[in-house]
Amino acid sequence: MMGFDPLFMIISVVGLALVFIPQMLVKSTYEKFTKVSSSGNLTGAEIARLLLEKAGVQNVRVEATSGVLSDHYDPMEKVVRLSDDIYSTKSVSAVSIAAHEVGHAIQDNRGYLPMRLRAGLFPMVQAGQFLGPILIMIGLGLRFAVNLGGLTDIIAMIGILLYASVVIFHLITLPVEINASQRAIKVLADGGYIVGEETQGAKQVLTAAAFTYIATALYALIELFYWIWTFFGHRDE
């Protein structure tokens, strides 16, 4: 019979650690290099517009957005949105993050395959993130509560498949983010916008950010394996 599961509690604690620790690393690394000026003497907004122009991407705007580390590229609106500090300051953190988001705009413009795959999965991911775990729990719960035959297995399997799309989305996100960071470091260093130790600082900022995506993907994968094990491990109970 289904009840309190210590393994699920362990996974939940691990998940909290995987979310919390990388976020703290990002914050501390970001704050460290906001105090280091970049040699290019350009703000995040200026470097973003310059890199877009150099890449021949003419249909993407650069805008300020509220929040801290809320920077992102919106492929639907074709806009790079930079948080206020990134938008208006000339630090290593600012130019690194701005160049990273421009990297996503260039990926979109060039039809970078992993980004296209991620965009295609996004509608299913929206449903899978919310409905997947709910359907899994409903299916497993009904299996132990009432005898509905194969219907309960079908409900749980639909939930598992939906949540699997979330995992695939996070896994595809990894090459998308890593490629954008590699583009950012190369173009900043080659253009002389960061030099010497500034380049190492930019790498630290973007590596710390990458850890958040790795941790998210790992947690989603662990959780998916847990639900699969729960589903198949209790079929005969």
N, C-alpha and C positions, 0 to 999 in steps of 0.2 A: 504494500500500500504506500501511496505517495505521502510524504510528510517532510519534516525538517531534514534538510540535506547538508551535512557539514561541508561537503565538497563545494556546494554552491556558495556557501559563506566564504570559503577560502578563495574561490575564484573572484568573488565580489571585492574582497580585501585586496587581492592582487590587482584587480582592475582599478581600484582607487589609487593605488600606488603608481600604476602605469600612467594614469592621467595626471596625478599631482606632481610627481617628481620631474617629469620633462617640462611641465609648465613652469615650475620654479627655476629650472635650469635656463629656460628661454628668458624668463624675466630678469634673472641676475646677469646673464650674458648681454642681453639687450641694454640694460641699465649701465653696465660697465662701459660699453662702447658708444653710448650716447654722449659720453664725456670726452671722446676722442674725435677731433675734427678730421675730416677727409681732405686730402691734398687737392682734390678737384675744386673745392670751395663752392660747391653747388648744393642746393637743397634737394631733398628727396623728390619734390615735384619737378625741379629743373632737370635733374638727372633722368627722371622717367621720361619727360618730354623729349630730351635730347636723344636718348637711346631709341625711343620709338621712331624718331625722325631718321636716325642713322640706319635703322633696320628697314626703312621704307614702309612702316606701318602707319598709314595716314587716317585710318577710320576709328582710332581709339583715343578717347579723352582721358585726362588725368584730373581727378577731383579729390577734394578733402572729404573725410568722413569722420564722424564722432567715434569716441572710444579709444582704448589703448590696445595696440597690436591687433587692430581690426582690419588691417590691410588685406586687400584681395583684388582679384581680377574678375569682373563680371562679363562672361562671354556673351550673354544675351544682350546686354546694354552696350557692350564694347567700351568698357570704361575701367581704368585702373583707379581704385579707390585707396587712398592713403590716409591713415590716421593723422590727426593734427600734428603730432610731434614729428612723424616721418615726413609729412608734407612740407613742413616749414623749416626744418633744421638741416645742418650740413655735417652731421656726425657720420661716423663709419656705419653705425646701426641704420641710420636713415637711408643712406645711399645703397646699402646692401639690400635692405628689404624692398626699397623702391625698384631696384634693378631686378630683384627676384620676381616681383609682380609683373614687371615688363616682360620678363622671360615667359610668363604664362600667355601674355598677349601675343608674343611672337610665335609661341607654340600654336595658338589658335589660328593665327594668320597663315602659318605654314602647313596646317593640317596635321599636326603631330599626332600619330596614331593612338598612343595611350590616352591622350587628352580627349580624342574623339570617342574612344571606347568608354571613358568615364562619363562623358556627357550623355552618351546613349543609355548608360545604366542608371542615370540619376533619377528618372521617374520611378523606376522599380525600387530604388534604394529608399526613396521617400516613404513608400508603402512598407517596405521590408523592415525599416528601422522601427516603425511603430507597431505594425501588425504581426510581424514575424514572431517575436517572443510571446505575444498575446495568444496567437493561434496555437503555438507549441504548448503553452500551459493549459489552454482549453482542451486541446486534444488529449494530452496526458492526464489531465484531471478527470475528463469524462471516461477515459479508459478505466480508471480505478473506481470511479463513483457508480457508473452504470454500464450495462453491457449493450453497446451500440455496434458491436462487430467492427468491421473494417472502417466505418465512418470516422471513428476517433483517430485511427492511424492516418487517414487521408488528411484530416484537419491538421494534425501535427506535422505531417510531411510537407504540406503547403507552407506552414510556418517556417520549417527548416529551410525550404528552398528560397523563400523570401529573405530570410536572414542570411543565407549564403550569398545572395546578391549584394548585401551590405559588405560582407567580407571581401568579395571580389572587388567591389568599388574601392575599399581601403587599400587593397593590394595594388591595384592599378594606379592609385594615387601616388604610391612611392616613386616609381620612375618619373612621373609627371613633376613631382616636387624636386627630386634630385636633379633632373635635367634643367629645370628652371634655375636652381642654385648654381649649377656648373656654368650655365650661360652667364649668370650675373657676375660671378667671380672673374670669368675670362674677359668679359667686355669692360669691366671696371679696371682691372689690372692692365689690360692691353691699351686702354685709353689714358692711362695715367691718372685716373680719378681716385685711385687708392694706390699707395706705394709702400714697400717694405713691410713693417709690422702691421700696417693698416690692412693689408691683404690677409694676414693671419687672423686679424680681428674679424674681418668680414666672413671668413670661413667659419670661425667659431660661432658667430651669430646665426648663420644659415644652417650649420650643423646642428646646433641646439634646436632650431625650429624643426629640422628633419626628424629629430628624435620623437617629437610629439606625434608625427604621422606614423612612425614605426611602432610606437607604443600603442596607438589606437588600433592599428591593423593587428598587432599581436593579441591584444585583448579581445577583439572581435573574433579572431580565429580560435582562441582558447574557449570562448563562450560557445561558438558554433560546435566545436568538438564535444563540449559538455552536453549540449542538447542532443547531438547525434548519439552519444553514449547512453544518455538517459532514455532516449526513444528505443534504441535497439537492445539495450541492456535489460529493459523491463517488459519486453514484449510477451513473455510467457508468464508474467506474474498475475 
